[in-house]
Amino acid sequence: VFIALFKADADAKPYWDGNVKKFKVSSLSADDPYLVDAAGNNAIAADGRITFDALSFWTVPGSLPAADAAANEVAGKDGRTVARGGAGQKLPGFTGTGPGALNSATGARKLFYDTAAGGLAALNADATTAAALQSSLGASSVANAQTLLAYARGQDVDDLDGDSSVTDARKWIMGDLLHSRPLPINYGARAGYTTANPAIFIAAGSNDGFMHFIRNTTTGAAESGAEVWGFMPQAVMGKVSTLRTNATGVKHPILVDGSPVSYLRDTNSNGSIDTGEEAWLFFGLRRGGARYYALNVSDPVNPSLLWKIDASGDFSELGATFSDPRVIQIATPAGNVPALIFGGGFDTNKDADAMGTNDTVGKALYIVNAETGELIWKAIGGAGADTAKVFTHPDLVDSIPSAVAVLDADGDGLQDRAYVGDTGGNVWRADFSGTDTTTWKLTKLATLGRHATDASGKSDDRRFFHRPDIVQSLDDEPFDAVIIGSGDREDPLDKGGASDNVVVMIKDRNVAVGAGVDSDLELSDLGDVTDTCLTPGGECSAALDDGWSLRLTTSGEKSLATATTISNTVYFTTYVPGFGSSAGSCGPKEGTGRLYAVSLFDASARRNYDVTTEELDRYTELDSQGIPAEVVSLPPNSILRPDLNVEQTGAPTRFETYWYQAEDGDL
C-alpha cells in the first residue's frame, strides 16, 4: 500500500512538504487483516493515521534526523511525520558541489522537461538550460533562471538550513501530494527482476512541479523508494519562484496535482512488459493548468514524451484538468485502438458559486487516441451542426471535472458507453459503439438540482466532482445502476443546510448498446429512502422503479469520493465539515468522515455499524479526520477504508471457471 502524504505549512507559506510511504497488508486471508510496517507491527493508530513509532518500508532508520519529542517523533522511526523517511528521504542527492552536481548526467537527480520540439530534455541547472527556460520560469535573467533550476532540483540556494552552504541539498525536497494518487505499475520479471520480486515503479505527482517515478525494490529484492526520474512540465515552471520565495500569506500554488493512469500492452501475455512492449503514463495538472501529458515509460528508467495537449484547437473548451483520464479500448474507422476519455475539466467560474450562470470552459467530453493524443470525438455544449468528430448538446452548459465511468455493455472487449456528472447537477450518458462516429452521442440521464438563482442559496446546488459507479443489475428487467454522490469539492467547508447533497442510484433501463436517450428524470422521481428502507427486509415505502436517493442529513455533509460496489453492497464516504477552530489554531477544524455500506437495491443498511438505532446502521464515523478518500477493494473479500483500517466485506470468494465444447458435442 503506497500512501501519499502532505502537510500544509503552519505559517501559511506556499511550500508544503510531501511524501510517499509504503506499508503492507498483514494477510488478506486472515480474519482481521491490518496494515503493517517494516518490522511487522501494526502501522495504524486509533485515530486512523500512521502510528508515531511505525517504520515504513523504504525508510533508512540510521539516516533519519534526530527525533523531535515535542512532535511525538520516535528515534529511528519515521511514523506519521510527512518530512521524514519514505520516498522523500530517498531522493538522489548531490555528487559534489556547484552547478555541475545538479546535472542529470552526474548521478544526481535525473530530471526532465518538455521541449518546444515535442521531446524531453534534461532539466539541468546550467546556463544553457537556464537560457532555454528563462521565459517559462519568469526569471529576470539567465543567472536567476539558473538559480531557480538549482532550487527546483533540490539545492539549498538560500541557505535555509543556516549551515553557511548554498550548494548542499535542501532539508526536505519533495513537495506535497495533495490530490495526486500514487500509481504502482508492475513491469513483471524483466531486466533482472523476477516473478517473486517484480519490477514495480510508482508514479506520483506533487506540487513542487514534478511527476515522480519511484522504484519499489532493487533487482536484489532490497527495499528502494528512490526516485528513478522526475518530469517537470514547462507549463508549471512559472510557479517555482513562488515556492522558493515562500512568503507568508501567499496562496499555496498547484503544479502537478493530477492522478496518473497507465496503459500496458503485454502482447505475449506473459505478465511482464518486455522490450518491444508498451507502457504509457497519462496525467493532467488539475488547477496547475489546462493540459494533459502522455509519457512513454516502456523503459521505466528512460522515459520519452508521447504527446501533450492544451486548451487550443480541438481542445479549446478544456478547463483545469481535474478529470483523471480513463483508458478504454474502442472501435474506430482505423481499427480497434486504446483511447482516453476525460471530462472537459473545471471552470474556476464555479469558485464564486456562479449561481445561475453558465460555464465558459470545461463543458465537454473528449475521447482521444492514447498513442497520439489526436481527437477521435468530443461532445460539447451548443447547437452547432454535428460532424464525425463533434457532437453538440444544448443542455451541456456546466463544466465536467469528474473522471468518467466506462462500460463494455455487450462484453465484446470494447468500451461502448460512459457516464459522468457535471457541476450543474446533471448526469450524462455517452454512447460510442461502432466505427461510425457520426452515430456516437451524448444524452442527459438525469437533472438532479442545478445551482439556484434565488434566496435558497446553495440548497439545490448539487455538483458532481467524482466518477459514478456502474453496476449491471436486474429487478423485473435489466438495468444499469449508476451510483453518484453530490458535493462541492472546491468548497468542502461550506456548512450548507441539512439534506442539500444526496447519493443516488439511477436505474438506466436502456441497456442496449447505443440506446441512450435524453431523459426528464429528476430527483423527485427517485425513491427517497432517507427515512425508510432502513433495514434489509424491513418497511420500505419508497417507489424504486427509477432508483433511489439518500439525502445526507447533517449540515454541510458532502459526497467527495467515488462509490465502490462489492456483491451488491455500495460503499461510499462522506465529509462533514468541522465547526469552529482547531485548538491552538486560527484554521478550521478538520471535520469528520463517514463510511456508508448500503444495499444497491434499496439503500438499506448492510453492515452493523451501530447497534443503537436503525438509521445509524447505514454508516460509521471514520477514525481519521479530514476529507476521506474512496474505499479501495482488496480481493478476495476485504476493503481498505480511508482511515487505513482493513475491513472484511463478507462477500463470497469467487473463482474463475471455464468450460469448452468438445468436437463430439460432449461438454
Secondary structure, 3 states (H helix, E strand, C coil): CEEEEEECCCCCCCCCEEEEEECEECCCCCCCCCEECCCCCECECCCCCECCCCCCCCCCHHHCCCCCHHHCCCCCCCCCCCCCCHHHHCCCCCCCCCHHHHCHHHCCCCEEEECCCCCEEECCCCHHHHHHHHHHHCCCCHHHHHHHHHHHHCECCCCCCCCCCCCCECCCCCECCCCCCCEEEECCCCCCCCCCCCCEEEEEECCCCCEEEEECECCCCCECCCEEEEEECHHHHHHHHHHHHCCCCCCCCCCCCCCCEEEEECCCCCCCCCCCCEEEEEEECECCCCEEEEEECCCCCCCEEEEEEECCHHHCCCCEECCCCEEEEEEECCEEEEEEEEECEECHHHHHCCCCCCCCCCCEEEEEECCCCCEEEEEEECCCCCCCCEEEECCCCCCECCCCEEECCCCCCCCCEEEEECCCCEEEEEECCCCCHHHCEEEEEEECCCCCCCCCCCCCCCCCCCCCEEEEEECCCEEEEEEEECCCCCCCCCCCCCCCCEEEEEEECCCCCCCCCCCCCEHHHCEECCCCCCCCCCCCCCCCCCEEEEECCCCCCECCCCCEEECCEEEEEEEECCCCECCCCCCECCCEEEEEEEECCCCCECCCCCCCCCHHHHEEEEEEECCCCCCEEECCCEEECCCCCEEECCCCCCCCCCCCCCCCCCC
